[in-house]
Amino acid sequence: MRLNVLLYNGPGVSSFQDHLLQMLKHYLSDSYDVIFVDSNTLLNEPWEESTALLVIPGGQDLPYIRALEHKGLERIKQFVTNNGNYLGICAGAYLASDSIEFEVGQPNQVVGQRMSLLKIKSVGSVGKHFEYASEQGASALKIKYGSVFANLYVNGGPAFELMEQYQVLASYDDGRPAVVQGNYGSGNVILTGPHVEIDGSYIKYMKENAQNPEDAQYLDPLIQPVLETEETRELLWIDILTRFGLKLNAFQSAPQITPMICYGDNARFLKAYEAQSLNGILIDQSNSWILVKQHAQIQLDALPPEWTKQPKIKTQHLSLQEGTSDSKHFSFSKYKQDATTFGQQVLGREPVFGSLLIYAETTSSTQTILDTNPLFASLLPQGTPFVATNQVKGRGRGKNGWISQEGCLQFSFKVSHPDSSRALFVQYLFGLTVVEGLKSIPGLQDIPVHLKWPNDIYCKTSQGLMKMGGILVTSEYKDKQFYLTVGCGLNVCNPKPTTCVQSLVQTPVSMETCLASIIVHFERNYLQMLETPGHPFDPFYHRYYEHWLHTNQTVTAQGEQVRIIGLSDQGLLRALSFNGKEVLLQPDGNSFDMFRGLITSKR
């Protein structure tokens, strides 16, 4: 299943990259993981099968060619011809053309052959004479789109001379094609000379933050014309994304960070906070936390760095909630009731983990907030879950993100201990816990969920294996302790983008029940791991193997076929070659498919 949108971010890209990334996420993040990739990724990692769209942005195409080399360009062409989607913006359009003529007769002249995804000649720059690292050549050019017009930012972009018949989506005022669509093999290609992704407010931001005062002067007259036709620019941008067959977000309004609420037993946390703060203010690595009493609530402010232009201390809203009042999308009273029930069944007592719970309707990333605010996180009791209905920057393994949709259970929590071997196996223990926790819920005993090494939750469906969840464990070693942040995203009630728990059973399922069962079962398993003499995973190997997908699976490691037989004491895969020799396997670091990049490890 193709769930990634890749934005090239290598040598030669323009300064618009972060804006383009946010614009892609703004329209696609409900269903796709929008991520930066570099030339090494496109050259060496197995990115093609999971990619819904490859975006090559504005910048300079000669550095792109040098970085991607012949091999990378051929892989892009092969990807597109096999039902792939390619969006080329400005330099990305030049790169995909059959040939280019850029600034002919000028010092910046570039001519030559390119990838030839479409049989067109790209001729630029359109508008003013282009100057590298300058806005001197920037223009707001009039573009005709259907029966309406838009003023779009252009700086060095091309017009297209078509050598075959393609669909012209938009044209410059002089009639030359500005945005074209065509096929390369079975793939879909759209090339645009203007920067359709750049709106008037961003040009204003560029002007206000220009390092060179002359650039501010060049940009100033562009702002109002682009703002005046913003509706048409957005329609063209949406049309481009839709033509790739992509599913756009249901709502394109900018996400707003919402207050965080602490439910449950907050007395210990409040006492620790007051001991560490000065006049209610706690300064952490990424956030300042400001405690303010209002009526029966205690409010705490902190804002992730990405949501402000200020470089350092930020603000967002946290309430320490007394009692069990519920939020719109999360019922603490139900969670508490279910946690008590599971606690009596599994532990024979009230659970300790999860007795305090933090909830936010929308946050940046539960994992990032706990990772980047170590002082604040250290004040929370171990096993305090931070739950969010929506994450605007949810994190996955490596460079991956986590696609955040309402109905997905998303949470993180902290644990710490001094033993490195136990720290290593926490991700496996938590994966096992997720499966056992789900199967312990009445009506879910036979749910077909399984573990994919090292950190994914899969289920068997009539369409085959589908990913339903993922686990991320990050760690820091400090003062002879390993501090682990355990994060989880689990599709509970959201059947898109893959499938969910509710789609697999007739019994009604809630996020609160799933969270309660998982947290309680993790408390039991984690305490058992801490108390186990010898290897910490000894009591769990057989249970782990009951649920994982890999027993006797044949994989290829560095060109040799081997058969997986289990986990090693170091957490690597144990495998047998066909000559009977045992080898240990570890991933090569690619972010797309663990089993497409296995390498042998020295013992």
N, C-alpha and C positions, 0 to 999 in steps of 0.2 A: 504494500500500500504506500502510495506516494504522499508523504505528509510534511516534507521539508521544502521550504523556499530558501534558496541559497543566494546570497548577495556577495559577489566577488569583492574582496578587500585586500588587494595586493599592491605592489609598487605601481605608481602612476595614477591611483584613484584620486578623485577630487575631494575637496573639503566638505562636500554635501553628504558624505556617507552616513553619518549618524541620522541626519534628517530623512534620508531615503529609507534607512532601516525602520525608523519609526513610522513612516508613511505606509510601508508594506505591512507592518504589524497592525497599524491602525485599521486596515481593511481586511486582514487575513488571519490574525492571531488566534481567532476562535477555533480554526480548523487546521492551521499549519504552524510549524515551528520555523520562524524566520530567523536565519542565523548568518553571520559573516563566515566566509570561507576564504582561505588564501590559496596561492598557487600550489603549495605542497598537497593540500587536500584534493584539489582537482587533478593533480598529477598522480597521486598515490593511494588515495582512499576509495573505498567502494561506495561512492555517493550516488551513483546513477539510479539504482532501483528505488530509492526512497525519496527522490526529488521530484516535486511537482512543477517547479519553475526554477530556472537559472537566470539570474539577473546580472548582466555585465554593465556597470554604471558608467557615468561620465568620468573624464580624466584624460589620460594620454594612452593611445592604443599601442604605441611602440614599446613602452615598459611592460604592457600586458603580454605582448608577443614574446619578449625576452624571458619573462618570468614563467609563462605557461609552456614555452618550448613547443616543438612540433607535437610531442606526445600529448600534452594537455589540450592543444587545439583539436587534435584528432579525437580525443575522448569527448570533447564537447560536441563535435560534429556527429559522432556515433550516438551520443545521448539524444540529440535532437532527432536524428533520423529514426530512432526507435521510440516514437510517440512522446518525445520530450518537448518541453516548452522553453523558449528562449526569448528574453526581453533585453534588447540592447538600447541603451540610452546614450546619445551623443557619442562618446568614444566607443561604447559598446556596440553602437550601430555601425560606425566605421569598421570595427573589427569583423563584423558579420557580413560585410559587403563583399562583392566580387572584387572590386577595386576601389581605390580612393584617390582623390585629388584634393589636397588640403593646402591652402595658402600658396598656390602655384605662383612662382615668380617672386615670392617673398622669402625673407630669411628663415621663416618657420616652415618652409615647403616640405611636405611629405606626400609622396606618390607611391603606389605599388599595389600588389595583389594582397587579398586578405582571405578569410575563411570561406567565403562564397556560400553562406547559408541561403542567401537570396542573390539572384543574378541582377544586381543593381550596382551602379557606380555612386558612391557618396562623394559629394562635392561641397567643400566648405572653405572658409567659414561663411555661413549665411549672415547677412547683416554687416556689422562692423569688422574691421581688421582685428585679428586675434592676437593677444599678448599673453604668454604664459604667466601664471601666478599673478594675474591682474584682472580687475573687473572693467578695464578700459574698453574691451570689446563686447561687453554685455549689452543686450538689447531686450526690450519687451516687444516681440514681433507679433503682428496680427496673424492669427491662424484661423482658417475656415474649417469648421467641424460640422458636417451636415449643412444645415441652413443657418447656423449661428457662428459667432466668432469669439475667439479668446485671445487675449494678449499673454504670451508665454515667454518665460525667461530663456534666452538663447545666448550662449557664449562659446563660439567655436563650432557649434553644431552644423550638421550637413543638411543639404537638400538631396533628394534621390533622383537619379536617372534610371528608369526601369528598362531592363533589357528583356524581361519577360512580363507577362501580365500578372500583376498582383493587385490586391485591394488597397486603395488609398483611403486611409481613415481620416486624414486631415491634410491640408495643404497650406503653404504660405500664401500671402496676399497676392504674389505674382503668379500663382497657379502651380508652382513646383511642389511635388509631394514632400510633406513634412513627417508624416507617420504612415508606415505601410505594414501590411500583413501578408504573409505568404507561407508556403509549406516547404520544408526541407525533408525529403523522405516522408515519413509518417508524422513528422513533428510540426509544431506551430511556432512561427517566428514573427515577432513584432519589433520593428525598429523605429525609433523616434529621434529626430534631430533636436527638437526643443526639449527642455527639462519639464515634462508634464507634471512631475512630482513636486515641483517648487511652487509654493503659493506666495501671495503677496506678503503675508505675515512673516514668512521665513526670509524674504528679501529684506524686510525691515530689520529683522534680527541680524542678518549679515551686515547691514549698514551700521547698526548700533555697536557691533562687535568687531568692526573692521580694524585690522592692525595698521593699515595704511590709510591716512585721511583722504587720499585721492580716490581710493576704492569707495569710500562712503559717498563721495560726490558723484561717482559714476552710477552707484546703485540708487541714489535718492529719486531720480526721475522715473525709475522703473516701478516703484512701489504702487503708486495709485493706479496706473493702467492695469497691472496684474490683479490688484484687489477688485477692480471694477468688473472683471469677467471671471471671478472666482468660481461661480456656479458652473460655467461652461468648462473651465479647466477640470473641475472635479468630475463632471460627467464624462469627459474624455478619459480621465485616469481610471474611473470605474469601468468604462467600456473596455479599455485595454485589459484590465485584470479579468474581467468576465469572459473575454474572448479566449482566454486560456482554459476555460472550463473550471476556474477556481471558484470555491464557495466563499463568498464574502461574509464578513461579520454581520450579524443581525442588526447591530447598532454601531454606527461609526462615530458616535460622540466620544470625546476624549475621556479616558478613564480618570476618575477622581479617587484619590486615596481617602479612605473612610476611617472613622475612629476605631481604635482597638479596644476591646472590652475584656477585662479579666473577670472570669466567673469562678465561684467556688471559694475555697479556703485561702484568702489572700493575706491573713495576719502575718505569716512568716515572711512573705515577700515584702510586705509593707514595712515591717520592722527592719529588714535587711536594707531596704532602699533608704529609709530615713537615716540609717547609720552611715551610709556611703555618700549621701548627698549633702549639699550645703544650701540651706534655705530653700529646700525643695528642688534644687537644680543638680542634675547628675550629668557630667560631661563624659561622653564615651568616645570611641574611635570614630564612629560615623555619625552619631546623633547626639544631640543634647536632649535630655529628658527633663521635663519641667512638671512637677507635681503640684496640682491646684485642687483644693477642696471646693466642691460645689454641691450644696444640699447634702444628699445622702451618698453622693458619689465622690470619688477621688479621680481627677483627670490628670493625664500625663501626656505631654506633647513631645513628638519626635517626627521628623520628616526625612525620608530617604534622600540621599544626595542628588539622585537623578531628577528630582521633582522641583529643583530650585536652581537658579543661576548663581546663587552664592556658593563659593568654593568649599566651605567647611561646615559649620554647625547648622543643623536643619530642624524642622519641626513636624510633628504629626500628633494625633490625638489618641490618648488611651484612657479609659475609665476603669477603675477598680469597682466592679459591680457587686453590690451586696445582694444576697438572696439568689433566686434562680429565675429572674425574669428573662424572657427569651428575645432573640433578635429575629428579624424578618426571615432570614435564610438558615438560621441555626437555633435549635431548641436545646438550651443547656439543661432544662428540667428533664427532658427525655434522655439526653446523654447521661445525666447523673443517675437517673433511675436505672438505666440499662447497665451502667458501670457498677452500680451496687449489686445488681442481680448477678452479673458475670463474676464480680469479686467473690461473692459467697460461693458460687459454683466452682470457681477455679482456684481461689486462694483461701477460701474459708473465712474471709474477713473483708472489710472495706478496702478497696485498693488505695495505695499511696500514690502511684503514678496517675496523673490525670486528675488529682483532687483539686488542683488549680488548672484553669484552662484559659488561654488567650484566644480571642476570636476577632477577626476583621472581615467585613464584607468585601473590601478591596484593599490590597496591599501590594507592595512591590514584589517581594519574595519572602516567604516565611523563613526560608533557609538563609538568605542573605542577611536579614535583620538579626538573626541569632548569631550568624558567623561574624558579622562586622561590628557587633556591639558586645564584646566579651564581658565587660563589667555588668551591663544590664542582664545579660544571659546568666552570669554567675549568681545573680540574686534569685533566680527562679529555682524552685525545687526541681530535682532531677525528675525527668519524665513529664514535665509540664508541656502539653502540646500547644503549639501556636497554629490555629486553624484559620484558613481564609476561603471564602467562597470564590473570589477571583484574585489571580495574581497577574500583574502586568509584566513582570519579569521573572516568571517561574523558571527554575533551573533544573536541568537534567545532567546526565553524565557528559564529561568533556565540554565541548562547545555547545552542546544541545540545550534547548530550553524545554519547558514542559508546557504543552498546550492547555491553557486554562479555560474551562467551560463550567458554567453553572451546572451542578449535579455531580461534579468531580470532587472527591474528598482530598483536600490538599493540606498537609500539616507537616510541622517539624518540631523536634524536641531535642534537649541536651541530656547527655549522660557523660560521666567521667570516671576513670579508674586508672591505676598505674601499670597495668599489664598490657604489653604490646600485642601479644598473641590473641588476647581476648578482643582488643580493639579491632584487629584485622578481621575477625569473624563476626563482628556485630552486623555487617550488612547481610551475611548469610542467615544469621539468627533472625533478623527482622523480616527478611523475605519469607522464611518458614513461618514466622508469627502471623504475617498477613494472611497466608493461605489457611493456617490452622484457625485463626480468628474468624475468617469468613465461614469456614466449614462448621464452626461451633454455633453459629446463629441458627435458631430453629427455622427449618424450611430450606436451608442452604447446605445441608450435609453432603449432598451429591453434586454440588456445583463443580464444573470441570475446570478448575483453576490450577495452574502449574507454575513452576519456577523456571525461568530461563537464566542461566548463569551469566553474569554474577548478580544482576540487580533488577531484573524485569519480572513482571507478573503477566502471564499469558493465559488464555483460555481456549479450549477447543470448541469450535463452532461448525455449523454445516458448511461454512466457507473456508474452513481450515483454521490454523492457529492464528489468533489475533491478540495483539498487545492490549492489556487492560490496565496496566499500572507500571510504575517505575519507582525505584528506591535510589536515593543519593545519600551517601555518608561522607561527610568531610571531617577532618580532624586537625587538632593543634596540640603540640606537646609543650607543656609549660609547667614549671615547678614540679617536675617528676610525675606529672599527670597527663593522660591523654583526655582531651576534651573533644567529644564527638557530637556533631550535629547530625541527627538522623532525619531525613526528609522523605516524604512519600506522597505520590499522586496516584489516586485510585479512582477509576471511572465507576461510580456507584449508580447514578441515575441518568447519566448522559450517554446515549447510544452513539453519539458522534464524538470524535472522528473515527473511532474503531467500533467498540462495543462496550457494554457495561454489565455490572452485576445484575441489575434489574432485568436486563434483556435475556438473562439465562435462566430465570426462575419465575414461577407464578406468584410466589409469596411476596408481598410488599416489602421493600427494603428501604431503609433510611440511612443517611450518612451518620447520624448520631449513634445508631446501633452498631454500625460497622466500626466506627472509631472506638466506641467503648469496648467492644470485644477485642480489637487489635491491641489497645493500650493495656488492658488487663492481662491478656495472654503474653504480651511482651514483658510485663513485670514478672510474671511467673518464670518465663524462659530466661530472662536476664539474670534474675537472682540465682537460678539453677546454674547458669554458666559461671557466675562469680564463685559459687560454692564448690565447683567441680575440681577435684584434684587431677593432676595430669593435664592432658590436652583439653581445653575448654569446650571443644565441640564434640567430644566423645559421646555425650548422651543424645546428640542431635543428628549424627550422620545418617542413621537409618531412616529417621523421619524426613530428613531433607531429601534423601534419594527417592522416597516414596512419591514425592511431589515434583521432582525436577524432570526435565524433558530429555536428558542427555545420556542416560544409561545405554551403552553400546552404540552410541551415535558415532558415525564415521565422519571425520573432518579432515581438512587438508592443512598441514602446518609446514610452511616453507617448502612446498612442493611434494611433501610426503603424506600419504594417507595413513591416519592413525585412528584407533577406536577408543573412545572415552570410557574410563572405568570408575571414575570418582574424583574426589577432591584430595589434594595433598595436605599435609599438616601446615603448609604455608598458605593455603587457600587457593593454590593454582589447580588447574585441571590435570588429573593423572590420565595418561593414555598409553595404549600399547600399539607399537608399530606391528606390521604384519610379519616381522621376523621375531616377534616376541619381546622386543626391548621396550622397557617402560620409559616414557618421556614425560616431562612436565610442560604444560602449555600455559602461556599468558597472552593477553591481548597486545596488539601492536600500538594501541593508543588511538586507533581511528574511532570516530564518533558515530559511525553508521551501522556497522554490523560486526559484533565481536567475533563471530565465527567465520568472517571473511578475512580476518587479519591475525590469525593465531601464529605465534612464534614459539619455538622451543626455548626453555629456560634452563640455564645451568643449575645443577643441583648444589 
